[in-house]
Amino acid sequence: MKYFIFLILLFYNTNLQSQQLTPEIITTSGDTYQTNNYQLDFTIGETVIDTYSDNDKFLTQGFHQTSVLLVSLIDLNTNFDVSIFPNPTQKNITIQCKENQENIIVELISVDGKILQKGKIPQGTLQHILDLSLLANGNYFIHLKKENNISLKIFKIQKTN
């Protein structure tokens, strides 16, 4: 009986607490605005995007951007007819041009933006072979451009074993 009374007193005097979870998000950008009646929290880069509307009121979730500023646009030459094969490759990539009326600069670029190889396809040459045998497996870009740095085409290639 003493044991039973001890347990009752133990539970009676114990304050039970639990954690209270509040919504949180970790993000690189966002803000909070608050008035007497409303509070608005937003972030940039949320993965869930949804829009709710009721007559003249709209509520959006996710990417809240009031204006879009276009910094630059690369207009690649779509008249330049070239193909690259095989892709994926184990050793060599062949660059095949339909016609070549000027020198073309070839850059092999890693996914982190480093130029690994740079070469030139002379005017009149319709086929050029790049040796990729010394490269590690992974994805790379081949950037073809004119000598005045005007981009012609950018290809994504994959090196495998």
N, C-alpha and C positions, 0 to 999 in steps of 0.2 A: 504494500500500500504506500509506503514511504517513497518507493521508486516511482510509482504512478503520480503522486503529488509532485515529486521533483520534476518529472517530465512536463506536467501541466504548467508549473511555474517557469520552467525554462522556456517553453514556447510562448507563454503569456508575456514575458518580459523581453523577448527577442523582437527587434524591429526587422521586419522583412523588407529588403530593398532589392530592386532589380534595376538594370540599366535602362535608360530611356534612349531609344534610337531616334535621331533626327536625320532628315535627308542631308547628305553631304555629297559633294562632287569635287574631284581634283581636276583642275583645268589650267590652261595657261592664260586665259583671258576671260573677262566677264565683269559684271558690276551688279549693284543692288540699288534700286530707287524706292523710296518709301514716302507716302503721304499719310494723312490722317486715316484715310479709308482703304488704301491699297498699298500693296508691296509687290515689286517686280524684281525678280532675280533672273539673270540670264548668263549664259556662257557661250563661248565660241568653240565649236568643235564637238558638240554632243553627237552621239551616234543615233539617237532617236529623234526623228523629226515628225511633227504632227501639227495640224492646223485645225482650230475649232472656230466656228463662226455662229453668231446669233444676231440676225438682222444687220445692224451697222457696227457690231463689235467683232473684232478678230483677236484670237489668241494663238500665237505660234510658239512652238517649242523647237529648240535645236539651233540652227545657224541663224542668228539674228544679225543681219547686216543691213543698215539703212541705205547704204550706197555702195556701189561696186566701182572700184577704180582699176581700169585696165592699164597695166604698166607697159607691156609690150606684146607684140604679136609677130611671130615669124611666119611670113607668107612663103611657104616653100614652093619651088617651081614645079608645077604639076605637069609641065610639058616635057620635062626631062625623063625619058623612058629608060629605066635601068632595073635590073633584077640581081638578086644575090642568092646564091645557092651553094651547097646544100645548107639547110638550116633546120634543125641543129647540125653541127659539124663536129668531127673528131680531130681534123687536122687543118684542112684548107677551106677558105671561102673564095668563091669565084664571083667577081663583079662583072656583069655582062651589060654593056651599053648598046642601045640600038644605033646611036650615032654619037660621035664625040667631036664637037667642033672647037673645043678649047681645052686647056689643061684643067684637070680636076684634082683637087686636094682630097686625100683619103685620110681620115683620122679614126683610129680604133680607140674607143673610150671605155673605161671601166664604169661600173654603176655609181661609183663615188665621184665621177667627173674627171679622173686623171686621164690624160692622153698617153696611151701605152705605145702606140705606133703612129707614125705620120709618114705619108708617102704621096706620090704624085702619079696620076694616070696621064701620060702625055697625049696631046691633041692627036686625034686619029686612031688611037688605040681603043679597041672595042671590048677587050677582055683583060682583066687584071686579077691575079691570084694573091691572096693574103695568106701567109703561113701563121696559123694559130696553135701549132703543135706545142709550143713552150708555155702556153697560157694554162692557168688553172681552170678547172671546170667552173662554169658559171655563166652569167648573162653579161653581154657587152653591147655597145652601140657602135655602128659604123656611120660616120658623118661624112657625107660627100658635099663638097662646096667648091665654088669657083675660087680663083686666085685672089679675088677682091673680097673674100670672106662672105659672099652671099651663099646661103645654104641652098642646096639642091634637094637632098633627101637624107633622112635619118632612118636607119634600120636597127632593129633590136635582134641580136643573134644569140644563140646559145652554144657554148662549147661543152662537149661531153667527152667521155672516154670511149 
